[in-house]
Amino acid sequence: MRWYLRYGLSYRDVEALLGERGIEVDHVTIYRWAQTFTSEFIDPAGPARHGTGDRWFVDDTYIKA
């Protein structure tokens, strides 16, 4: 579920990733898991998300040749 939610993969992509790790599961099963468990992953992550208008800083990185 984490891969599907975090990286925006398709159900078939997640099926392939799990297959590479020896876990045989159908993409329809992953769809059903998403319908069942998405709220359990989204709700706890809510307070940790940054809202619009929060300040963000990025360090400048460069390579001098």
Contacts in CASP RR format, 6 or more apart in sequence:
PFRMAT RR
TARGET T0000
AUTHOR 0000-0000-0000
METHOD contacts of the structure
MODEL  1
MRWYLRYGLSYRDVEALLGERGIEVDHVTIYRWAQTFTSEFIDPAGPARH
GTGDRWFVDDTYIKA
1 33 0 8 1.000
1 34 0 8 1.000
1 37 0 8 1.000
1 38 0 8 1.000
1 41 0 8 1.000
2 41 0 8 1.000
3 9 0 8 1.000
3 13 0 8 1.000
3 14 0 8 1.000
3 17 0 8 1.000
4 11 0 8 1.000
4 14 0 8 1.000
4 30 0 8 1.000
4 34 0 8 1.000
5 34 0 8 1.000
5 38 0 8 1.000
5 41 0 8 1.000
5 42 0 8 1.000
9 17 0 8 1.000
10 27 0 8 1.000
11 27 0 8 1.000
11 28 0 8 1.000
11 30 0 8 1.000
11 31 0 8 1.000
11 34 0 8 1.000
12 27 0 8 1.000
14 27 0 8 1.000
14 30 0 8 1.000
15 25 0 8 1.000
15 26 0 8 1.000
15 27 0 8 1.000
15 30 0 8 1.000
18 24 0 8 1.000
18 25 0 8 1.000
19 25 0 8 1.000
50 56 0 8 1.000
END
